[in-house]
């Protein structure tokens, strides 16, 4: 199931593709465009596919990972090979590990095997980025489209996790409110809140941003906290529901998307733990 952070990072990458290239690969002077590849095995699982040049000269495939997956490296090989077969240009694959829990030992940057060494072999190399090792200052000073990622960067070690995140949140809020147009600032602040949920519990993430004075003084930006809590709640319902009932179809997702009452969403989450069907969850008053 696509998680909230997946959609968040894909949207960020689509809005600021050059910034993502500069941060996780290298800056380019070539024109950059998003590629919509007509291969179901790629489009449903690969996170961000960027084409360089016109005509196309190279493809950069960025994948975001937040949890350990023993065979994720095999997926990366498949994406790379299918993109090469489809476009006939070199493909560079980058996997961005968002937190320490994602650092499976198999994600070491290469796949090598030779069942018949004298008759051929496979060697595939890819780039691994451990986001928690990136200095927070570097991410805070980057393109506006990357600033929310500062919440996942390297933090000070001499303070508690929540206090360190609070200090970064102040900087994130300050920069986005000062430099981004209101609509974009609102979206990027929501992204920052959601990504913070990868490091601390959701209520702690909300508490961190609620403590930022600049947000306390703005009714508009306080709405971000409400929207973030709504998205957290919907994600939790889908996670629990899919563990018990299987994947939610589009009709279920559409009905859930239309629920905006946070208290009702919390009741739906509690119901999901014991519900016998998706409809039972959706019927929660």
URSULBEL-V527971 format. One record per residue. RES is the residue in one letter. PSI is psi in whole degrees, -180 to 180 (none if undefined). Layout:
# URSULBEL-V527971
((RES/PSI) (RES/PSI))
This chain:
# URSULBEL-V527971
((X/130) (X/128) (X/165) (X/-42) (X/-30) (X/-52) (X/-38) (X/-50) (X/-36) (X/-44) (X/-43) (X/-43) (X/-37) (X/-34) (X/-27) (X/59) (X/-40) (X/-37) (X/-40) (X/-39) (X/-46) (X/-36) (X/-37) (X/-7) (X/-95) (X/152) (X/153) (X/148) (X/-5) (X/153) (X/141) (X/136) (X/152) (X/138) (X/129) (X/101) (X/132) (X/59) (X/110) (X/-35) (X/-19) (X/-50) (X/-25) (X/-12) (X/-35) (X/138) (X/-53) (X/120) (X/117) (X/133) (X/135) (X/131) (X/154) (X/97) (X/161) (X/128) (X/-26) (X/154) (X/135) (X/122) (X/116) (X/131) (X/137) (X/136) (X/131) (X/-8) (X/162) (X/134) (X/112) (X/-29) (X/21) (X/-35) (X/-33) (X/-37) (X/-42) (X/-39) (X/-43) (X/-48) (X/-47) (X/-46) (X/-41) (X/-39) (X/-40) (X/-43) (X/-34) (X/-40) (X/-17) (X/35) (X/159) (X/144) (X/125) (X/124) (X/132) (X/126) (X/128) (X/109) (X/122) (X/-21) (X/167) (X/-30) (X/-18) (X/-6) (X/68) (X/144) (X/-25) (X/-22) (X/71) (X/6) (X/-2) (X/155) (X/126) (X/133) (X/152) (X/80) (X/-28) (X/77) (X/-36) (X/-9) (X/8) (X/165) (X/171) (X/132) (X/120) (X/128) (X/142) (X/164) (X/136) (X/125) (X/122) (X/103) (X/-32) (X/-11) (X/-11) (X/131) (X/134) (X/-39) (X/-39) (X/-43) (X/-36) (X/-30) (X/1) (X/-174) (X/146) (X/-35) (X/-14) (X/-12) (X/-39) (X/-26) (X/-14) (X/-26) (X/-14) (X/5) (X/-174) (X/128) (X/165) (X/141) (X/-9) (X/11) (X/168) (X/158) (X/-46) (X/-41) (X/-39) (X/-42) (X/-36) (X/-42) (X/-41) (X/-41) (X/-40) (X/-44) (X/-42) (X/-49) (X/-45) (X/-47) (X/-44) (X/-40) (X/-30) (X/-30) (X/-23) (X/146) (X/152) (X/-45) (X/-42) (X/-38) (X/-42) (X/-44) (X/-45) (X/-33) (X/-38) (X/-42) (X/-44) (X/-42) (X/-47) (X/-41) (X/-31) (X/-28) (X/-9) (X/-14) (X/-31) (X/169) (X/156) (X/-39) (X/-33) (X/-38) (X/-44) (X/-41) (X/-39) (X/-48) (X/-29) (X/-26) (X/-5) (X/120) (X/-40) (X/-32) (X/-32) (X/-31) (X/3) (X/116) (X/-37) (X/-45) (X/-22) (X/-28) (X/-28) (X/-40) (X/-40) (X/-43) (X/-39) (X/-43) (X/-37) (X/-45) (X/-41) (X/-47) (X/-44) (X/-39) (X/-44) (X/-40) (X/-44) (X/-41) (X/-52) (X/-44) (X/-42) (X/-29) (X/-35) (X/-38) (X/-4) (X/177) (X/141) (X/131) (X/178) (X/-34) (X/-42) (X/-47) (X/-39) (X/-44) (X/-40) (X/-39) (X/-27) (X/-7) (X/123) (X/-8) (X/111) (X/-40) (X/-40) (X/-40) (X/-38) (X/-39) (X/-38) (X/-38) (X/-43) (X/-39) (X/-35) (X/-27) (X/-31) (X/-1) (X/147) (X/-10) (X/161) (X/-36) (X/-36) (X/-40) (X/-46) (X/-27) (X/-2) (X/124) (X/none))
